[in-house]
Amino acid sequence: MSGLRRAEGVVESEMEGDLFLVRPADGEIYHLDRMAAAVWNLLAEPMSRAEVLAIFREAFPEVGPERIAADLDAALDEMLRDGLLEEA
């Protein structure tokens, strides 16, 4: 996985502190959990997985690096599979 970016055409909507994305191809709506929302916000500009991971590790020094990496990979894999992110 090299660089990552938001998929083109995905529409973002915030309601009462929750972030929702709408996939343009079929109008499917996704409710983002806190990690996925943070990833989405970080990827306002394309960056690599390593850059995103470094930011999360700095933001959550009390969480083990393996746990952060596993959680991040799960979020990225799901968002890529659902067409919300794409490789840059």
N, C-alpha and C positions, 0 to 999 in steps of 0.2 A: 504494500500500500504506500504510494508516494504522497503527493499532495492531495488535499481534500477541499471541497468547496460545496456550497449549497447548490442543490439542483436548480436548474433554470425553471422559472415559472411557479415555484412553490410559494404559496401565499401564507403569510404569518398573521396570526390574530391572537391578541392577548385579552383574556376575560377574567376579571377578578384575581389577577396574579398568576393565572395558569396560561401556558403557551400552547396554542394549537397550530398545526400546519395543515394545509390543504394541498394535496397532490393534484397537479393540473390535469394529468392524463384522464383521471376518472372521478375527481372530486372527493376522493377518500380523505377523511379527516383523521388526524393523529393528535392525540393528547401527549405532550412530552413530559416525562418525569424530570426531576431536577437536574440529573446528569445530562440527559439529552437536550434539555433547554440550554444548559451551560455550553454544551458543544455547539448547538445551533448559533448561539450568540457569539462564540469565539470565531466561528467560521463565516462571519460577515465579510472577512477577507480570507482568501485561501491560505491554508497552512498545512504543514505536514503532521502526521500522527505524532511524531516525536515532539514537535512544538506544543501540540495540545497536551500531550502527556506531561511535559515539563511544567506547563502552567498549572495543571491539576495537582501535581506533586508539590509545587510551591504553595498552592492555596490550601492544601490539606496535609501538612507535614506530620500530623498525628496518625494518619492512615498509612498502613504499610504500602510500599511501592508496588508490590505484586498485586495487592487488592485493587489499587487504583488502575493499574494496567489492565487487569481482567475486566473490571467494570467498564472502563473506557472502550476496550475492544468489543464488548457485548453491545454497548450503545452504538458504536460506529457501524458494526456489522448489521445491526437491525435497521439503522437509518439508511445505509447503503442498499440493503435488500429491498426496503420499502420505497426506494427512489427519491428520498428526501435529500440525500447527499450524493455526490459523484466524485470520482477521482479526477484531479485537475491535470 
